[in-house]
C-alpha cells in the first residue's frame, strides 16, 4: 500500500481554516472518494455534529474527546475512508500526531486544520509537529480588526480587553472572545 499524504491548513482565528478544510472534503466527495470528518467535542459553538465555519458553512463531523488515547479506544470510520479530516487540531493533545502519522502510513489522505499560535503568540501544540511533517502546508491570514492589514495572530478578549498570559490556554469562542490581529496590534499584557 502506498503511503498517504498529510495536508495542514493553519493560521489565526477567522482566516478561513475550516472553510478550506470543508472545500477540500467537498472536492474529494465530488471525486467519488470516501471521506470522514472529525472535530473535538470541546468545540460545540455551532453544532455538536458538524464542522462549521464562523460564517455558517458546514460539513458533517464526528465529535471526539480531546485525549487521543480515548479516541483510539473508540475506534473510528477512518479505516473505511480514503480522506480523513480533523478540524481544530490545536484542541487535541499531542497524541494527535501519532494518530495522524499512523493514518498516513496506512495510505490515507489526512487533512488537519487548526491554529498555529495560541492567544499569546506561542506555538499551539500539536500543530507545530504536524506542520513540520506535512506534505503540504497552507498558512492563511485574516484581516486585522484594528488596521485592515494581514492578521497572523489571534487576540483573545476578556470583557473587551486583551487576555492576560496566565489566563486559561483553551477557551472556545467566536467574535465575542477573539479578534484577528496583525503583529503590531496583537496585545498580550505583561505579568507585571
Backbone as JSON, one array per atom type, in Angstrom:
{
  "sequence": "XXXXXXXXXXXXXXXXXXXXXXXXXXXXXXXXXXXXXXXXXXXXXXXXXXXXXXXXXXXXXXXXXXXXXXXXXXXXXXXXXXXXXXXXXXXXXXXXXXXXXXXXXXXXXXXXXXXXXXXXXXXXXXXXXXXXXXXXXXXXXXXXXXXXXXXXXXXXXXXXXXXXXXXXXXXXXXXXXXXXXXXXXXXXXXXX",
  "N": [[0.84, -1.19, 0.0], [0.55, 2.2, -0.83], [2.03, 5.06, 0.7], [0.13, 7.52, 2.4], [-0.94, 10.94, 2.54], [-0.23, 14.0, 4.18], [-1.91, 16.92, 4.82], [-1.85, 20.19, 5.97], [-3.72, 22.84, 7.22], [-3.5, 26.01, 8.35], [-3.36, 28.91, 10.56], [-4.47, 32.07, 11.93], [-7.32, 32.86, 14.07], [-10.4, 33.26, 12.3], [-9.36, 33.13, 9.74], [-10.16, 31.39, 7.79], [-9.71, 28.63, 7.95], [-11.32, 26.32, 8.6], [-13.19, 26.56, 6.56], [-11.57, 26.09, 4.31], [-10.83, 23.45, 4.82], [-13.34, 22.2, 4.62], [-13.88, 22.78, 1.92], [-11.93, 21.2, 0.65], [-12.78, 18.66, 1.45], [-15.31, 18.54, 0.22], [-14.57, 18.59, -2.48], [-13.16, 16.17, -2.62], [-15.25, 14.39, -2.12], [-16.86, 14.9, -4.37], [-15.18, 13.83, -6.25], [-15.63, 11.22, -5.83], [-14.44, 9.94, -3.71], [-14.2, 8.32, -0.51], [-15.02, 9.96, 2.47], [-14.25, 11.19, 5.76], [-14.95, 13.19, 8.55], [-13.73, 14.79, 11.44], [-13.97, 16.33, 14.67], [-13.16, 18.2, 17.67], [-14.88, 17.35, 20.72], [-15.05, 19.4, 22.49], [-15.4, 21.71, 20.98], [-18.22, 23.0, 20.54], [-19.51, 25.17, 19.53], [-21.18, 25.88, 17.29], [-22.4, 23.57, 16.33], [-22.96, 20.23, 17.44], [-22.37, 18.08, 15.81], [-21.18, 18.77, 13.4], [-18.6, 20.23, 11.41], [-18.14, 23.59, 11.43], [-17.99, 26.75, 9.88], [-17.22, 30.15, 10.9], [-18.97, 31.59, 9.49], [-21.11, 30.04, 8.86], [-21.0, 27.9, 7.01], [-20.97, 24.35, 6.6], [-20.04, 20.91, 7.43], [-20.73, 17.48, 7.83], [-19.6, 15.99, 10.86], [-17.82, 13.93, 13.19], [-17.74, 14.14, 16.63], [-15.01, 14.11, 18.81], [-13.26, 13.03, 21.81], [-10.86, 15.07, 23.62], [-8.51, 13.78, 24.38], [-6.37, 11.68, 22.78], [-5.86, 9.0, 23.3], [-8.3, 8.11, 24.28], [-9.78, 8.42, 21.97], [-8.64, 6.47, 20.34], [-9.47, 4.16, 21.68], [-12.18, 4.27, 21.14], [-12.25, 3.88, 18.43], [-12.86, 4.33, 14.89], [-14.47, 5.47, 11.86], [-12.52, 5.93, 10.08], [-11.0, 3.95, 8.97], [-12.43, 2.96, 6.79], [-12.43, 5.1, 5.14], [-10.96, 7.08, 2.56], [-10.12, 9.65, 2.68], [-9.4, 11.59, 5.43], [-10.4, 14.0, 7.65], [-9.53, 16.41, 10.09], [-10.72, 18.78, 12.13], [-9.88, 21.79, 13.9], [-7.42, 20.98, 15.1], [-5.64, 21.92, 17.03], [-6.97, 21.72, 19.41], [-6.73, 19.18, 20.36], [-4.79, 16.68, 22.15], [-1.19, 15.96, 22.25], [-1.1, 13.39, 21.29], [-2.41, 13.34, 18.91], [-0.63, 13.64, 16.81], [0.65, 11.12, 16.51], [-1.59, 9.54, 15.83], [-2.4, 10.73, 13.39], [-0.08, 10.37, 11.8], [-0.02, 7.61, 11.72], [-2.36, 7.08, 10.25], [-1.63, 8.22, 7.81], [0.49, 6.54, 7.11], [-0.98, 4.29, 6.59], [-2.0, 4.8, 4.14], [-3.86, 6.85, 3.9], [-5.27, 9.99, 2.93], [-4.81, 12.71, 4.82], [-6.21, 15.52, 6.3], [-5.62, 18.26, 8.26], [-6.81, 20.91, 10.16], [-6.13, 23.89, 12.01], [-5.26, 26.21, 14.67], [-2.12, 27.85, 14.49], [-0.79, 29.3, 16.4], [-1.18, 30.12, 19.87], [-3.24, 32.31, 21.94], [-1.32, 33.94, 23.05], [0.65, 34.12, 21.24], [2.43, 32.07, 21.1], [3.65, 28.89, 19.81], [1.08, 26.53, 19.08], [0.54, 23.61, 20.33], [-0.83, 20.49, 19.22], [-0.09, 21.39, 16.7], [2.39, 22.53, 15.56], [4.1, 20.26, 15.34], [2.71, 18.72, 13.5], [2.7, 20.47, 11.33], [5.42, 20.5, 10.69], [5.73, 17.98, 9.64], [4.13, 17.86, 7.47], [3.01, 17.15, 4.14], [1.95, 19.02, 2.52], [1.44, 22.43, 3.23], [-0.63, 24.99, 4.2], [-0.78, 28.24, 5.08], [-2.95, 30.47, 6.29], [-4.18, 33.88, 6.32], [-5.96, 36.41, 8.14], [-7.99, 39.37, 8.42], [-6.78, 42.19, 10.01], [-8.45, 43.49, 12.76], [-7.99, 46.01, 13.65], [-6.41, 47.55, 11.87], [-6.68, 46.63, 9.27], [-4.7, 45.33, 7.82], [-2.89, 42.27, 6.87], [-3.68, 39.72, 9.11], [-2.07, 37.69, 11.44], [-2.19, 36.74, 13.93], [-3.99, 35.7, 16.89], [-6.14, 37.42, 18.87], [-7.16, 37.22, 22.11], [-9.97, 38.22, 23.97], [-11.13, 39.47, 27.06], [-13.9, 40.53, 28.54], [-13.81, 42.62, 26.69], [-11.18, 43.47, 26.78], [-7.62, 42.83, 26.26], [-6.64, 39.47, 26.88], [-4.86, 38.13, 29.7], [-1.56, 36.69, 29.94], [-1.59, 34.54, 31.72], [-4.12, 33.57, 31.7], [-6.53, 30.91, 31.08], [-5.43, 28.52, 28.64], [-7.07, 27.32, 26.66], [-10.09, 28.34, 25.42], [-13.1, 28.11, 24.11], [-14.61, 29.97, 21.57], [-16.06, 32.73, 19.68], [-16.48, 35.67, 17.77], [-17.1, 37.16, 20.0], [-15.15, 36.67, 21.83], [-12.69, 36.65, 20.59], [-10.38, 38.21, 18.28], [-8.96, 38.82, 15.07], [-5.65, 39.79, 14.53], [-2.92, 41.86, 13.4], [0.68, 41.56, 13.77], [1.55, 44.03, 14.88], [-0.65, 44.99, 16.25], [-1.37, 43.03, 17.99], [-1.87, 42.21, 21.32], [-0.58, 41.29, 24.32], [-0.82, 41.6, 27.58], [1.75, 42.36, 29.97], [3.0, 40.38, 32.74], [3.44, 41.95, 34.86]],
  "CA": [[0.0, 0.0, 0.0], [1.3, 3.44, -0.91], [1.89, 6.0, 1.8], [-0.84, 8.58, 2.16], [-0.49, 12.32, 2.45], [-0.67, 14.9, 5.25], [-2.12, 18.32, 4.44], [-2.16, 21.01, 7.14], [-4.25, 24.17, 6.96], [-3.34, 26.69, 9.63], [-3.45, 30.36, 10.58], [-5.12, 32.62, 13.11], [-8.78, 32.82, 14.06], [-11.1, 33.98, 11.24], [-8.58, 33.13, 8.49], [-10.78, 30.5, 6.82], [-9.16, 27.28, 8.04], [-12.39, 25.32, 8.48], [-13.74, 26.7, 5.2], [-10.66, 25.4, 3.38], [-10.96, 22.02, 5.1], [-14.62, 21.8, 4.02], [-13.71, 22.84, 0.46], [-11.16, 20.02, 0.23], [-13.64, 17.49, 1.64], [-16.34, 18.55, -0.82], [-13.92, 18.21, -3.73], [-12.88, 14.74, -2.54], [-16.54, 13.7, -2.26], [-17.25, 15.03, -5.78], [-14.32, 12.9, -6.99], [-16.05, 9.86, -5.51], [-13.65, 9.38, -2.62], [-14.9, 8.22, 0.77], [-14.47, 10.96, 3.38], [-14.69, 11.23, 7.16], [-14.52, 14.44, 9.2], [-13.75, 14.73, 12.9], [-13.75, 17.6, 15.38], [-13.14, 17.96, 19.11], [-16.14, 17.54, 21.44], [-14.96, 20.7, 23.15], [-15.86, 22.77, 20.08], [-19.65, 22.85, 20.27], [-20.02, 26.53, 19.31], [-22.23, 26.0, 16.3], [-23.08, 22.29, 16.14], [-22.22, 19.11, 18.03], [-22.08, 17.03, 14.83], [-20.72, 19.34, 12.13], [-17.54, 21.23, 11.4], [-18.87, 24.78, 10.97], [-17.22, 27.99, 9.82], [-17.83, 31.28, 11.61], [-19.96, 32.19, 8.6], [-22.24, 29.14, 8.7], [-20.78, 26.75, 6.12], [-20.77, 23.2, 7.48], [-19.82, 19.58, 6.89], [-20.95, 16.52, 8.92], [-18.37, 15.6, 11.57], [-17.94, 13.16, 14.42], [-17.05, 14.8, 17.73], [-14.09, 13.22, 19.52], [-12.66, 13.58, 23.03], [-9.57, 15.76, 23.45], [-7.42, 12.85, 24.61], [-6.32, 10.76, 21.64], [-5.96, 7.61, 23.77], [-9.74, 7.82, 24.32], [-10.2, 8.31, 20.57], [-8.18, 5.17, 19.84], [-10.34, 3.15, 22.28], [-13.47, 4.36, 20.45], [-12.15, 3.49, 17.03], [-13.44, 5.34, 14.01], [-14.74, 5.0, 10.5], [-11.42, 6.35, 9.22], [-10.47, 2.78, 8.25], [-13.16, 2.81, 5.53], [-12.35, 6.36, 4.39], [-9.67, 7.36, 1.94], [-9.77, 11.01, 3.1], [-9.76, 11.81, 6.83], [-10.18, 15.39, 8.01], [-9.62, 16.73, 11.52], [-10.85, 20.23, 12.33], [-9.45, 22.31, 15.21], [-6.39, 20.08, 15.61], [-5.0, 22.5, 18.2], [-7.74, 21.41, 20.63], [-6.43, 17.81, 20.76], [-3.49, 16.54, 22.8], [-0.06, 15.6, 21.38], [-1.34, 12.08, 20.69], [-2.94, 13.53, 17.55], [0.46, 13.47, 15.85], [0.8, 9.68, 16.26], [-2.77, 9.07, 15.11], [-2.34, 11.24, 12.01], [1.02, 9.7, 11.08], [-0.46, 6.22, 11.52], [-3.32, 7.1, 9.15], [-0.87, 8.49, 6.59], [1.23, 5.31, 6.79], [-1.95, 3.32, 6.08], [-2.44, 5.2, 2.82], [-4.93, 7.85, 3.94], [-5.03, 11.42, 2.76], [-5.25, 13.31, 6.07], [-6.24, 16.98, 6.28], [-5.79, 18.77, 9.61], [-6.84, 22.36, 10.27], [-6.04, 24.35, 13.39], [-4.46, 27.4, 14.96], [-0.68, 27.63, 14.62], [-0.34, 30.0, 17.6], [-2.21, 30.38, 20.87], [-3.55, 33.75, 22.04], [-0.13, 34.7, 23.47], [1.59, 34.14, 20.11], [3.31, 30.9, 21.2], [3.19, 27.75, 19.01], [-0.06, 25.87, 19.7], [0.66, 22.16, 20.14], [0.18, 19.74, 18.49], [0.01, 21.84, 15.31], [3.75, 22.67, 15.01], [4.62, 18.94, 14.97], [2.03, 18.33, 12.26], [3.18, 21.36, 10.27], [6.77, 20.08, 10.31], [5.66, 16.69, 8.93], [3.13, 17.97, 6.4], [3.39, 17.08, 2.73], [1.6, 20.36, 2.05], [1.12, 23.33, 4.32], [-1.24, 26.24, 3.79], [-0.93, 29.16, 6.2], [-3.88, 31.52, 5.9], [-4.24, 35.09, 7.14], [-7.26, 37.07, 8.25], [-7.87, 40.82, 8.32], [-6.63, 42.79, 11.33], [-9.63, 44.28, 13.12], [-7.55, 47.36, 14.04], [-5.83, 48.36, 10.79], [-7.02, 46.09, 7.96], [-3.59, 44.58, 7.2], [-2.95, 40.83, 7.1], [-3.61, 39.3, 10.5], [-1.47, 36.37, 11.64], [-2.3, 36.45, 15.36], [-5.31, 35.62, 17.49], [-6.25, 38.22, 20.09], [-8.27, 36.84, 22.99], [-10.51, 39.33, 24.75], [-11.91, 39.2, 28.26], [-14.67, 41.76, 28.79], [-13.38, 43.64, 25.74], [-9.76, 43.82, 26.97], [-6.73, 41.71, 25.96], [-6.46, 38.46, 27.93], [-3.54, 38.08, 30.3], [-0.87, 35.45, 29.55], [-1.87, 33.45, 32.66], [-5.49, 33.1, 31.52], [-6.54, 29.54, 30.54], [-4.99, 28.43, 27.24], [-8.16, 26.98, 25.76], [-11.42, 28.89, 25.67], [-13.78, 28.08, 22.83], [-15.44, 31.15, 21.36], [-16.08, 33.35, 18.37], [-16.17, 37.09, 17.74], [-17.27, 37.76, 21.32], [-13.97, 36.39, 22.65], [-11.46, 36.69, 19.8], [-10.24, 39.05, 17.09], [-7.75, 38.61, 14.27], [-4.8, 40.97, 14.63], [-1.58, 41.84, 12.83], [1.65, 41.57, 14.88], [1.63, 45.34, 15.51], [-1.83, 45.25, 17.11], [-1.56, 41.92, 18.92], [-1.52, 42.74, 22.64], [-0.61, 40.38, 25.46], [-0.29, 42.39, 28.7], [2.82, 41.71, 30.75], [2.59, 39.85, 34.04], [3.76, 42.94, 35.9]],
  "C": [[0.89, 1.25, 0.0], [1.02, 4.31, 0.31], [0.87, 7.05, 1.4], [-0.18, 9.95, 2.13], [-1.05, 13.12, 3.61], [-0.73, 16.33, 4.73], [-2.51, 19.08, 5.7], [-2.59, 22.39, 6.67], [-4.23, 24.91, 8.29], [-3.42, 28.2, 9.45], [-4.13, 30.8, 11.86], [-6.63, 32.45, 13.02], [-9.3, 33.68, 12.89], [-10.33, 34.05, 9.92], [-9.14, 32.17, 7.45], [-10.29, 29.07, 6.84], [-10.23, 26.21, 7.85], [-13.03, 25.38, 7.1], [-12.89, 25.98, 4.17], [-10.73, 23.9, 3.59], [-12.24, 21.49, 4.45], [-14.52, 21.79, 2.5], [-12.98, 21.59, -0.04], [-11.98, 18.75, 0.39], [-14.71, 17.4, 0.55], [-15.75, 18.13, -2.16], [-13.62, 16.71, -3.75], [-14.16, 13.94, -2.73], [-17.02, 13.76, -3.72], [-16.44, 14.05, -6.63], [-14.65, 11.44, -6.69], [-15.25, 9.18, -4.42], [-14.49, 9.3, -1.35], [-14.21, 9.16, 1.77], [-15.04, 10.8, 4.78], [-14.13, 12.5, 7.78], [-14.72, 14.3, 10.71], [-13.47, 16.11, 13.47], [-13.71, 17.3, 16.87], [-14.52, 18.19, 19.74], [-16.2, 18.92, 22.08], [-15.52, 21.83, 22.3], [-17.32, 22.53, 19.69], [-20.31, 24.2, 20.0], [-21.24, 26.57, 18.4], [-23.04, 24.72, 16.12], [-22.27, 21.18, 16.8], [-21.77, 18.07, 17.0], [-21.73, 17.56, 13.44], [-19.5, 20.21, 12.39], [-18.18, 22.46, 10.75], [-17.93, 25.99, 10.97], [-17.92, 29.07, 10.63], [-18.93, 31.92, 10.77], [-21.07, 31.23, 8.2], [-22.09, 27.98, 7.74], [-20.45, 25.54, 6.98], [-20.55, 21.91, 6.7], [-20.02, 18.6, 8.05], [-19.62, 16.06, 9.53], [-18.71, 14.8, 12.82], [-17.12, 13.87, 15.49], [-16.24, 13.77, 18.53], [-13.6, 13.86, 20.81], [-11.29, 14.18, 22.74], [-8.4, 14.79, 23.53], [-7.43, 11.75, 23.54], [-6.35, 9.29, 22.1], [-7.42, 7.19, 23.88], [-10.28, 7.63, 22.9], [-9.84, 6.93, 20.03], [-9.04, 4.04, 20.41], [-11.69, 3.11, 21.57], [-13.41, 3.75, 19.06], [-12.78, 4.57, 16.17], [-13.67, 4.76, 12.63], [-13.65, 5.46, 9.53], [-10.83, 5.17, 8.45], [-11.13, 2.61, 6.89], [-13.02, 4.04, 4.63], [-10.97, 6.54, 3.77], [-9.19, 8.76, 2.29], [-10.3, 11.21, 4.51], [-9.4, 13.25, 7.17], [-10.38, 15.58, 9.5], [-9.61, 18.24, 11.65], [-10.41, 20.59, 13.74], [-8.43, 21.38, 15.87], [-5.7, 20.6, 16.85], [-5.73, 22.19, 19.5], [-7.56, 19.95, 21.08], [-5.07, 17.77, 21.45], [-2.43, 16.08, 21.79], [-0.23, 14.23, 20.73], [-1.89, 12.18, 19.27], [-1.86, 13.27, 16.51], [0.62, 11.99, 15.5], [-0.37, 9.13, 15.47], [-2.7, 9.47, 13.64], [-1.26, 10.52, 11.21], [0.68, 8.24, 10.8], [-1.43, 6.14, 10.34], [-2.61, 7.32, 7.81], [-0.11, 7.23, 6.16], [0.3, 4.24, 6.23], [-2.59, 3.78, 4.76], [-3.53, 6.25, 2.78], [-4.41, 9.24, 3.57], [-5.63, 12.07, 4.0], [-5.12, 14.83, 5.97], [-6.5, 17.44, 7.71], [-5.8, 20.3, 9.54], [-6.75, 22.75, 11.73], [-5.17, 25.59, 13.51], [-2.99, 27.03, 15.06], [-0.12, 28.25, 15.88], [-1.5, 30.14, 18.58], [-2.4, 31.9, 21.01], [-2.37, 34.59, 22.53], [0.88, 34.83, 22.34], [2.57, 32.98, 20.14], [2.78, 29.78, 20.28], [2.14, 26.95, 19.78], [0.0, 24.38, 19.38], [-0.72, 21.53, 20.04], [0.43, 20.23, 17.06], [1.44, 21.99, 14.79], [4.36, 21.33, 14.58], [3.99, 18.45, 13.67], [2.52, 19.18, 11.09], [4.56, 20.92, 9.77], [6.76, 18.81, 9.48], [4.74, 16.74, 7.71], [3.76, 17.81, 5.02], [3.01, 18.37, 2.03], [1.1, 21.16, 3.23], [0.56, 24.62, 3.75], [-1.45, 27.09, 5.03], [-1.76, 30.35, 5.72], [-3.77, 32.73, 6.82], [-5.68, 35.59, 7.16], [-7.02, 38.57, 8.03], [-7.8, 41.38, 9.73], [-7.82, 43.7, 11.61], [-9.26, 45.71, 13.5], [-7.09, 48.2, 12.86], [-6.13, 47.84, 9.38], [-5.89, 45.36, 7.25], [-3.79, 43.09, 7.44], [-2.78, 40.52, 8.58], [-3.05, 37.89, 10.56], [-1.59, 35.93, 13.09], [-3.75, 36.42, 15.8], [-5.3, 36.4, 18.79], [-7.43, 37.72, 20.9], [-8.66, 38.06, 23.81], [-11.29, 38.8, 25.95], [-12.58, 40.51, 28.64], [-14.14, 42.92, 27.96], [-11.92, 44.05, 25.85], [-8.88, 42.6, 26.66], [-6.58, 40.77, 27.16], [-5.03, 38.51, 28.44], [-2.88, 36.74, 29.97], [-1.16, 34.27, 30.49], [-3.33, 32.99, 32.61], [-5.45, 31.69, 30.93], [-6.2, 29.53, 29.05], [-6.15, 28.21, 26.29], [-9.47, 27.55, 26.27], [-12.1, 28.95, 24.31], [-14.68, 29.3, 22.71], [-15.34, 31.66, 19.94], [-15.74, 34.82, 18.49], [-16.35, 37.78, 19.08], [-16.01, 37.62, 22.17], [-12.65, 36.54, 21.91], [-11.55, 37.7, 18.67], [-8.98, 38.61, 16.36], [-6.95, 39.91, 14.33], [-3.49, 40.77, 13.88], [-0.59, 41.86, 14.01], [1.73, 42.92, 15.6], [0.48, 45.62, 16.49], [-2.17, 44.09, 18.04], [-1.04, 42.36, 20.28], [-1.68, 41.66, 23.69], [0.02, 41.15, 26.63], [0.79, 41.63, 29.45], [2.27, 41.26, 32.1], [2.78, 40.86, 35.15], [2.55, 43.65, 36.42]]
}
